[in-house]
């Protein structure tokens, strides 16, 4: 039996507020195989990005990992020293940030920014080797190498996102965390970016966590899907299992909200996301209880345990598998 590249177990992350610690991520567990891809999908504010930033140890100053562990190649990312984390970050785990323009320094040429990432982790490389790798990275993401000496403002939004992808690959990482990499891009550029991500992920056998609120996008690039809601992971399984046989009511609402060319507006499912006040930490019950057509009195009494629908598909619901 092979060991997973990343094993996250019961991870909880909270933010300090005037009233105490508010959990943004509550007991999340999943794993990513080497060369595998997991899509974390859910509404804005459900904790997806907090997980990504937590794994990179780039959380805001008022945030902290409350409990759990994240074993990456045998090391627990939640407890390693900051010195060790700087060695892991970008060399072994890299991130494609959501806001490409904000992730690039506007006063430095793109070539210098890519070179900085490489030389920080591989200081013995010659300038010629660094330049050759930078050119190879631009070739991989299909940007002419002549653009390497341009500044970020000289690129379009889609090309800036490709630059970020190239930077994420600069040190040949084992795991990439892609946080909403196609947000605010038109559908044509979005398709190009997704194609580039799929190509490098397969060719380089890199593990990937793909964070998105768009279930259709996640289904296009990921082999596994984890559905998050109000800080909790509520369903986890192979892509086709989650899409074809969703076991959690929130997942069914997400699938029902996908628009196809044959749909009429009246056919689409609607859902209301919970506020902080009716999340699991406040109510003690299932966070979907106010929307779920199957909700009963039992749903008011704490979160459900995981129920296995198959060897690879599990759901956290007291009415697992029931259809509305």
ZAKEGU-468962 format. One record per atom (N, C-alpha, C): x, y, z; residue in three letters. Coordinates in steps of 0.001 Angstrom, whole numbers, plus 500000, padded with zeros to 6 digits. Example, Ala and Ser with C-alpha at 12.3 -4.5 7.8 and 13.67 -1.06 7.14 Angstrom:
513190494310507800ALA/512300495500507800ALA/513200496700507800ALA/512850497750507080SER/513670498940507140SER/512900500030507870SER/
***
This chain:
500844498796500000UNK/500000500000500000UNK/500879501253500000UNK/500682502136499051UNK/501491503344498949UNK/501025504399499952UNK/502008505176500432UNK/501697506251501357UNK/501313507494500578UNK/500262508170501025UNK/499812509379500336UNK/500873510467500431UNK/500902511320499429UNK/501810512464499435UNK/501473513401500584UNK/500179513660500765UNK/499704514546501833UNK/498533513885502540UNK/498601513826503863UNK/497511513289504670UNK/497108514324505702UNK/495929514880505537UNK/495397515869506478UNK/494398515161507385UNK/494596515289508695UNK/493767514562509653UNK/493216515515510706UNK/491882515670510696UNK/491160516426511725UNK/491714517843511904UNK/491971518510510810UNK/492563519854510850UNK/491506520901511173UNK/491780521700512200UNK/490907522815512575UNK/491744524089512631UNK/491232525155512020UNK/491928526441511997UNK/490940527516512425UNK/491366528386513324UNK/490486529431513820UNK/491117530801513744UNK/490273531829513852UNK/490719533223513860UNK/490360533842515201UNK/491316534546515779UNK/491065535225517050UNK/490206536466516815UNK/489149536586517596UNK/488268537749517537UNK/488051538262518959UNK/487271539322519059UNK/486988539890520383UNK/486229538914521266UNK/485535537959520666UNK/484740536998521433UNK/485434535647521605UNK/486684535533521124UNK/487401534269521233UNK/487796533728519872UNK/488090532438519811UNK/488498531782518573UNK/487268531345517789UNK/487131531843516569UNK/486068531399515668UNK/486660530436514650UNK/486139529221514609UNK/486661528218513691UNK/486232528517512262UNK/487219528584511360UNK/486944528709509933UNK/487041527358509246UNK/487823526452509835UNK/487965525078509346UNK/487780524167510547UNK/486851523222510446UNK/486443522423511599UNK/486607520931511322UNK/487729520356511767UNK/487926518910511720UNK/487965518316510329UNK/488726518917509426UNK/488773518468508031UNK/489854517405507840UNK/489502516329507140UNK/490454515249506842UNK/490361514867505371UNK/491510514726504725UNK/491560514252503342UNK/492993513848503027UNK/493198513280501854UNK/494555512959501426UNK/494705513209499935UNK/495944513425499531UNK/496287513646498127UNK/497411512688497769UNK/497194511884496736UNK/498220510952496282UNK/499226511670495386UNK/500414511123495273UNK/501403511670494357UNK/500869511563492924UNK/500787512671492241UNK/500221512697490899UNK/498714512791490880UNK/498069512770492052UNK/496612512868492131UNK/496161514314492276UNK/494863514525492149UNK/494322515883492234UNK/493009515877493012UNK/492939516752494007UNK/491746516902494835UNK/491171518292494641UNK/489893518362494313UNK/489212519635494207UNK/488420519923495467UNK/488708521041496124UNK/487917521496497266UNK/486932522527496771UNK/485647522229496885UNK/484619523094496333UNK/483618523459497419UNK/483081524658497331UNK/482097525113498304UNK/481898526608498176UNK/480954527139498942UNK/480621528554498846UNK/481764529420499357UNK/481761530691498982UNK/482749531633499490UNK/482643531711501008UNK/483801531661501674UNK/483819531742503120UNK/483693530412503837UNK/483730529295503102UNK/483543527998503755UNK/484852527423504302UNK/485978528087504057UNK/487242527629504626UNK/488229527040503648UNK/487915527048502350UNK/488795526427501358UNK/490173527094501321UNK/490189528405501163UNK/491458529122501081UNK/492204529062502400UNK/491488529068503518UNK/492135528954504824UNK/492910527652504935UNK/492368526566504374UNK/493087525290504361UNK/494378525429503562UNK/494284526008502353UNK/495463526174501516UNK/496530527016502187UNK/496123528150502754UNK/497082529032503412UNK/497627528390504688UNK/496805527583505346UNK/497268526877506536UNK/498340525853506201UNK/498147525116505111UNK/499142524135504689UNK/500459524801504299UNK/500378526001503752UNK/501575526756503386UNK/502148527531504569UNK/501432527519505692UNK/501797528298506882UNK/501922529783506541UNK/500914530282505822UNK/500864531689505435UNK/499597532347505967UNK/499107531874507089UNK/497882532405507666UNK/498088533822508193UNK/496985534554508298UNK/497025535899508864UNK/497482535839510319UNK/497920536983510830UNK/498498537023512180UNK/497497536648513270UNK/496200536834513005UNK/495190536502514015UNK/494625535097513842UNK/495265534293513003UNK/494803532919512771UNK/495783531928513360UNK/495270530768513736UNK/496163529719514225UNK/495543528356513967UNK/496425527368513843UNK/495973525988513708UNK/495611525482515097UNK/494339525153515278UNK/493827524779516598UNK/494133523322516920UNK/493972522436515944UNK/494207521015516182UNK/494418520305514864UNK/494813519032514945UNK/494996518212513764UNK/496425518217513265UNK/496647517474512187UNK/497966517414511587UNK/497853517325510079UNK/498956517644509411UNK/499024517570507951UNK/500372516964507592UNK/500395515659507365UNK/501632514951507075UNK/501949515056505588UNK/503037515745505283UNK/503500515896503903UNK/504852515212503770UNK/504889514130503001UNK/506106513327502840UNK/506710512980504206UNK/505825512667505156UNK/506262512220506474UNK/506463513313507501UNK/506416514590507101UNK/506607515697508043UNK/505274516383508317UNK/505050516730509572UNK/503822517408509957UNK/503979518904509740UNK/503268519425508754UNK/503386520842508406UNK/502881521754509513UNK/502075521228510425UNK/501522522069511484UNK/502509522299512619UNK/503571521506512687UNK/504498521614513819UNK/505942521886513426UNK/506302521784512147UNK/507694522033511765UNK/508053523492512035UNK/509327523754512236UNK/509787525114512516UNK/509597526002511295UNK/509593527314511517UNK/509465528243510403UNK/510674528134509473UNK/511844527868510029UNK/513034527684509185UNK/512849526508508245UNK/512350525395508771UNK/512115524225507932UNK/510999524493506932UNK/509977525236507359UNK/508873525534506474UNK/509333526384505295UNK/510285527270505510UNK/510812528076504402UNK/511538527200503389UNK/512118526092503867UNK/512786525164502954UNK/511772524355502145UNK/510637524047502775UNK/509587523266502105UNK/508793524138501148UNK/508466525333501585UNK/507615526240500819UNK/508274526602499497UNK/507582526345498435UNK/507964526602497041UNK/508918525559496485UNK/509763524962497358UNK/510639523892496869UNK/509888522580496788UNK/509070522260497805UNK/508311521023497823UNK/506816521257497644UNK/506331522385498180UNK/504922522765498010UNK/504875524197497491UNK/504162524417496416UNK/504020525783495901UNK/502538526106495740UNK/502255527382495455UNK/500870527824495402UNK/500633528724494201UNK/499520528500493530UNK/499049529399492480UNK/498004530288493124UNK/498348531546493336UNK/497462532443494069UNK/496325532946493180UNK/495254533328493835UNK/494048533736493118UNK/494230535035492349UNK/494792536051492982UNK/494938537362492350UNK/496324537468491741UNK/496435537144490452UNK/497743537064489806UNK/498486538389489838UNK/497781539489489604UNK/498462540777489564UNK/499018541135490934UNK/498287540774492008UNK/498752541073493357UNK/499905540173493774UNK/500041539012493130UNK/501098538074493491UNK/502414538397492795UNK/502396539306491833UNK/503601539701491107UNK/504031541095491542UNK/505321541286491700UNK/505850542599492069UNK/505835543502490834UNK/505114544615490864UNK/504956545435489660UNK/506216546160489203UNK/507239546257490067UNK/508431547030489703UNK/509616546145489317UNK/509390544833489241UNK/510455543916488824UNK/510016543138487590UNK/510961542904486716UNK/510665542117485521UNK/510284540689485930UNK/509435540070485128UNK/508976538718485422UNK/510149537748485502UNK/511113537897484620UNK/512283537021484591UNK/513002537027485943UNK/513157538210486528UNK/513862538321487810UNK/513068537670488937UNK/511748537747488872UNK/510926537166489933UNK/510962535638489895UNK/510976535076488698UNK/511098533622488578UNK/512480533178489023UNK/513511533929488605UNK/514883533584488969UNK/515091533637490481UNK/514451534588491150UNK/514592534715492597UNK/514087533462493302UNK/512940532946492856UNK/512387531739493466UNK/513325530549493284UNK/513932530443492107UNK/514837529320491830UNK/516117529439492659UNK/516721530609492654UNK/518023530790493309UNK/517909530748494835UNK/516739531085495366UNK/516550530990496817UNK/516695529561497302UNK/516182528607496513UNK/516210527203496917UNK/517333526410496268UNK/517897526922495184UNK/519003526241494516UNK/520109527248494226UNK/520780527731495275UNK/521763528802495112UNK/522997528410494303UNK/523245527123494146UNK/524436526688493412UNK/524245526684491900UNK/523022526893491442UNK/522784526925490003UNK/523448528139489363UNK/523990527948488175UNK/524597529059487451UNK/523510529955486869UNK/523884531182486534UNK/522931532106485922UNK/522398531542484615UNK/523253530835483896UNK/522828530242482619UNK/521772529164482857UNK/521971528337483892UNK/521006527269484191UNK/519667527849484635UNK/519729528930485424UNK/518494529583485875UNK/517738530164484686UNK/518459530822483786UNK/517833531413482601UNK/517222530336481710UNK/517920529213481582UNK/517404528118480751UNK/516122527535481344UNK/516089527393482678UNK/514882526873483308UNK/513717527846483148UNK/513984529129483273UNK/512931530136483111UNK/512334530070481714UNK/513194529906480723UNK/512713529799479339UNK/511881528534479160UNK/512315527440479788UNK/511569526176479689UNK/510195526299480339UNK/510128527013481446UNK/508851527208482132UNK/507894528026481277UNK/508405529067480629UNK/507554529869479746UNK/507084529042478551UNK/507943528159478080UNK/507544527289476972UNK/506436526337477423UNK/506524525855478663UNK/505517524934479190UNK/504148525592479270UNK/504107526867479682UNK/502825527566479813UNK/502480528369478554UNK/503258528136477496UNK/502976528696476166UNK/502988530233476150UNK/504066530789476702UNK/504336532219476592UNK/505683532361475886UNK/505804533195474856UNK/507086533372474164UNK/508177533808475135UNK/509347533208475031UNK/510426533546475954UNK/510867534999475835UNK/510534535640474729UNK/510858537056474559UNK/510122537938475564UNK/509052537401476177UNK/508280538178477146UNK/508860538107478559UNK/509917537342478745UNK/510482537183480076UNK/510936538504480687UNK/511379539435479865UNK/511900540698480395UNK/510832541769480514UNK/509578541378480310UNK/508478542324480472UNK/508113542463481946UNK/507401543553482247UNK/506879543787483587UNK/505448543239483671UNK/504948542948484874UNK/503609542365485014UNK/502502543147484317UNK/502583544494484333UNK/501494545272483742UNK/501430545140482227UNK/502471544565481622UNK/502503544392480172UNK/501822543096479720UNK/501356542304480680UNK/500673541048480364UNK/499166541192480568UNK/498418540414479821UNK/496971540338480054UNK/496711539519481312UNK/495451539516481763UNK/495114538760482961UNK/495417537283482826UNK/495079536706481676UNK/495343535286481461UNK/496824534974481414UNK/497610535852480804UNK/499057535621480719UNK/499715535797482086UNK/499212536729482899UNK/499757536871484248UNK/499503535603485060UNK/498322535019484846UNK/498029533779485564UNK/498965532665485107UNK/499325532651483832UNK/500278531655483342UNK/501666531889483930UNK/502018533152484117UNK/503298533468484757UNK/503328532900486173UNK/502213533055486904UNK/502123532514488266UNK/502261530990488245UNK/501653530345487246UNK/501794528895487110UNK/503260528535486878UNK/503937529284486010UNK/505353529035485743UNK/506181529191487013UNK/505885530226487803UNK/506606530434489055UNK/506353529301490033UNK/505120528796490057UNK/504782527693490964UNK/505552526424490614UNK/505925526274489337UNK/506639525084488880UNK/508151525259488908UNK/508617526454489287UNK/510026526803489121UNK/510981525855489827UNK/510594525326490986UNK/511493524471491773UNK/511062523008491778UNK/510276522618490787UNK/509834521229490637UNK/509199520667491912UNK/508122521286492404UNK/507497520839493656UNK/506778519505493504UNK/506503518878494635UNK/505726517635494639UNK/504232517909494742UNK/503864519078495304UNK/502458519417495522UNK/502235520880495171UNK/501148521136494456UNK/500754522508494140UNK/499353522754494669UNK/499176523896495315UNK/497859524328495778UNK/497402525447494849UNK/496350525215494094UNK/495825526196493131UNK/494561526819493707UNK/494653528090494081UNK/493539528777494736UNK/492786529638493731UNK/491642529155493283UNK/490793529890492333UNK/491619530447491164UNK/492373529608490452UNK/493290530124489432UNK/492618530687488192UNK/491309530489488037UNK/490633531001486833UNK/489597532072487151UNK/489571532554488389UNK/488610533587488762UNK/488835534855487939UNK/487744535479487484UNK/487753536755486758UNK/488325536642485349UNK/488509535408484844UNK/488969535228483470UNK/487784534823482596UNK/487794535248481331UNK/486709534853480440UNK/486817533366480127UNK/485761532791479573UNK/485681531336479431UNK/486750530776478505UNK/487163531535477493UNK/488191531054476568UNK/489537530980477275UNK/489901532052477990UNK/491163532057478725UNK/491105531040479862UNK/489959530921480502UNK/489789529937481565UNK/490086528537481060UNK/489573528217479887UNK/489813526901479302UNK/491294526681479014UNK/491986527726478557UNK/493416527628478281UNK/494200527379479570UNK/493838528103480637UNK/494533527941481915UNK/494301526542482477UNK/493057526076482430UNK/492761524734482926UNK/493519523676482131UNK/493635523898480813UNK/494395522975479979UNK/495859522949480368UNK/496426524127480635UNK/497836524204481043UNK/498058523509482384UNK/497138523722483323UNK/497266523095484639UNK/497188521577484511UNK/496227521096483730UNK/496083519655483544UNK/497304519027482893UNK/497907519752481943UNK/499082519232481229UNK/500276519082482158UNK/500634520142482888UNK/501831520049483736UNK/501610519091484894UNK/500371519028485380UNK/500109518159486525UNK/500305516687486159UNK/499906516322484952UNK/500061514937484504UNK/501493514652484073UNK/502086515562483291UNK/503424515323482756UNK/504480515280483857UNK/504304516079484896UNK/505311516172485952UNK/504943515354487188UNK/503792514634487135UNK/503354513761488220UNK/503286514506489550UNK/502679515686489515UNK/502575516545490688UNK/501216516342491353UNK/501200516268492675UNK/499941516267493399UNK/499352517674493394UNK/498029517780493434UNK/497413519101493352UNK/496162519182494220UNK/496031520317494905UNK/494783520695495563UNK/494240521887494794UNK/493065521733494220UNK/492465522767493382UNK/491275523349494134UNK/491371524611494521UNK/490350525270495318UNK/489451526102494411UNK/488141525914494524UNK/487218526661493669UNK/485817526651494267UNK/485018527645493898UNK/483597527622494231UNK/482787527037493085UNK/483461526727491971UNK/482801526281490739UNK/482952524769490593UNK/481873524042490844UNK/481910522582490776UNK/482253522092489370UNK/481778522796488342UNK/482047522376486963UNK/483537522457486649UNK/484203523496487130UNK/485640523649486897UNK/486409522550487620UNK/486056522295488865UNK/486716521248489639UNK/486555519891488950UNK/485360519621488439UNK/485098518347487767UNK/485931518189486507UNK/486364519301485928UNK/487130519259484683UNK/488586518893484897UNK/489132519152486101UNK/490571518980486291UNK/490955518031487418UNK/490000517591488240UNK/490349516818489434UNK/489823515389489374UNK/490579514475489968UNK/490151513074490046UNK/489291512827491284UNK/489492513624492328UNK/488722513508493562UNK/488109514865493899UNK/486975514841494578UNK/486288516079494977UNK/485963516014496460UNK/486259517115497151UNK/485850517284498532UNK/484914518475498610UNK/483712518277499128UNK/482706519340499204UNK/482729519932500607UNK/482930521253500681UNK/482976521936501967UNK/481753522818502160UNK/481344522933503418UNK/480205523781503739UNK/480374524289505164UNK/480385525605505344UNK/480460526231506666UNK/481622525710507503UNK/482781525541506861UNK/483982525136507578UNK/484203523650507703UNK/483242522843507282UNK/483357521394507412UNK/483413520728506038UNK/484131519614505979UNK/484100518766504794UNK/482912517832504945UNK/481952517889503996UNK/480722517114504151UNK/480620515943503187UNK/481452515933502139UNK/481444514804501207UNK/482799514710500542UNK/483241513474500266UNK/484573513244499712UNK/484529511966498897UNK/485039512019497666UNK/485038510818496848UNK/485610511059495480UNK/485608510008494665UNK/486022510144493275UNK/485082511097492545UNK/485596511769491546UNK/484821512785490822UNK/483475512258490354UNK/483456511120489681UNK/482200510617489127UNK/481233510181490216UNK/481762509672491331UNK/480880509284492437UNK/480159510504492997UNK/480909511579493220UNK/480314512780493802UNK/479326513425492846UNK/479650513446491550UNK/478780514095490573UNK/477553513246490233UNK/477756511942490097UNK/476659511069489661UNK/475786510595490816UNK/476381510410491987UNK/475615509898493130UNK/475897510726494383UNK/475608512021494355UNK/475881512846495537UNK/475079512364496731UNK/475772512167497864UNK/475093511629499038UNK/474690512673500044UNK/475269513857499978UNK/474956514906500938UNK/473979515903500306UNK/472997516394501065UNK/472021517325500492UNK/472652518596499928UNK/473732519074500553UNK/474385520282500028UNK/475038519995498680UNK/475660518811498555UNK/476258518434497269UNK/475185518325496192UNK/474028517771496551UNK/472947517659495576UNK/472467519041495141UNK/472452519990496077UNK/472068521347495702UNK/473101521983494784UNK/474391521709495047UNK/475442522232494174UNK/475318521651492767UNK/475141520326492694UNK/474997519682491386UNK/473758520203490674UNK/472674520406491434UNK/471438520904490838UNK/471521522343490376UNK/472510523083490886UNK/472643524487490495UNK/473488524678489246UNK/474079523581488733UNK/474891523699487530UNK/474007523979486327UNK/474368524973485557UNK/473588525375484386UNK/474087524662483140UNK/473167524046482398UNK/473500523452481107UNK/472677524136480023UNK/473020523857478773UNK/472330524506477659UNK/470862524111477583UNK/470526522966478167UNK/469138522488478090UNK/468284522956479272UNK/468901523622480240UNK/468171524018481438UNK/467339525275481216UNK/466212525293481876UNK/465439526517482028UNK/465737527087483407UNK/465673528401483560UNK/465968528980484875UNK/465162528362486013UNK/463931527986485736UNK/463078527418486788UNK/463559526042487239UNK/464402525384486400UNK/464873524051486741UNK/466052524060487716UNK/466689525208487887UNK/467883525274488714UNK/467525525266490192UNK/468342524538490951UNK/468145524487492397UNK/468736525729493041UNK/468082526218494051UNK/468597527366494791UNK/469002526944496183UNK/469930527688496779UNK/470339527385498136UNK/470759528676498819UNK/470563528687500135UNK/470943529839500944UNK/472074529401501852UNK/473231530070501742UNK/474375529688502563UNK/474179530198503983UNK/474679529461504977UNK/474481529856506363UNK/475331531059506738UNK/474887531810507700UNK/475711532863508268UNK/476541532273509396UNK/477449533073509948UNK/478277532581511045UNK/477416532123512211UNK/476291532809512449UNK/475467532513513620UNK/474795531148513577UNK/474601530589512361UNK/473972529262512348UNK/474927528196511827UNK/476239528471511925UNK/477241527474511585UNK/477329526427512678UNK/478109525370512462UNK/478160524252513395UNK/478675524631514773UNK/479633525586514817UNK/480198525940516115UNK/479192526685516984UNK/478213527363516355UNK/477258528163517108UNK/476011527368517477UNK/475502526604516546UNK/474237525915516778UNK/474409524530517365UNK/475575523919517124UNK/475790522557517574UNK/475149521536516662UNK/474515521968515587UNK/473861521055514667UNK/474478521094513292UNK/473847520361512388UNK/474325520318511011UNK/474205521708510386UNK/475246522199509707UNK/475196523543509118UNK/474231523673507953UNK/473743522550507425UNK/472839522597506272UNK/471378522469506698UNK/471129522371507991UNK/469785522044508470UNK/468722523031508012UNK/469087524318507846UNK/468085525311507465UNK/467679525195506000UNK/468488524508505188UNK/468192524376503760UNK/467746522975503354UNK/468088521987504179UNK/467952520589503754UNK/466501520124503774UNK/466017519549502670UNK/464643519033502639UNK/464465517776503481UNK/465582517121503865UNK/465507515904504671UNK/465744516160506154UNK/465896517417506559UNK/466247517733507943UNK/465190517240508924UNK/465657516665510016UNK/464780516210511086UNK/465311516754512405UNK/464643516404513490UNK/465072516870514809UNK/466483516385515135UNK/466853515225514597UNK/468192514685514858UNK/469281515581514293UNK/468963516318513239UNK/469954517175512592UNK/470312518387513447UNK/469506518675514454UNK/469782519797515351UNK/470780519424516432UNK/471088518115516530UNK/471912517635517636UNK/473288517196517144UNK/474097518153516792UNK/475492517871516452UNK/475709517353515046UNK/476990517418514627UNK/477373516949513316UNK/477248515429513225UNK/476969514948512036UNK/476875513507511806UNK/478259512894511696UNK/478354511591511925UNK/479588510853511676UNK/479695510569510180UNK/480910510205509748UNK/481102509847508345UNK/480424508517508037UNK/479768508454506885UNK/479124507233506399UNK/479760506871505065UNK/480224505630504939UNK/480853505174503707UNK/479786504726502716UNK/479726505391501556UNK/478814504977500491UNK/479475503970499565UNK/480807503984499521UNK/481588502986498800UNK/482989503006499401UNK/483891502230498835UNK/485256502186499361UNK/485951503538499234UNK/485558504342498242UNK/486223505617497970UNK/485320506831498163UNK/484086506603498601UNK/483100507692498668UNK/482482507726500058UNK/482590508877500745UNK/482010508995502086UNK/481301510332502225UNK/480351510356503151UNK/479523511547503322UNK/479232511736504808UNK/479107512989505216UNK/478857513310506623UNK/477433513825506758UNK/476505512878506932UNK/475088513244506979UNK/474326512148507705UNK/473368512544508530UNK/472544511573509261UNK/471498510923508376UNK/471354511458507166UNK/470420510871506199UNK/471181510533504920UNK/472376509997505085UNK/473253509725503952UNK/472571508861502914UNK/472661509328501665UNK/472112508566500551UNK/470656508784500287UNK/469936509447501192UNK/468511509707500969UNK/468350510786499916UNK/467376510627499060UNK/467080511627498046UNK/465933512505498491UNK/466023513800498106UNK/464926514726498472UNK/463725514487497592UNK/
***
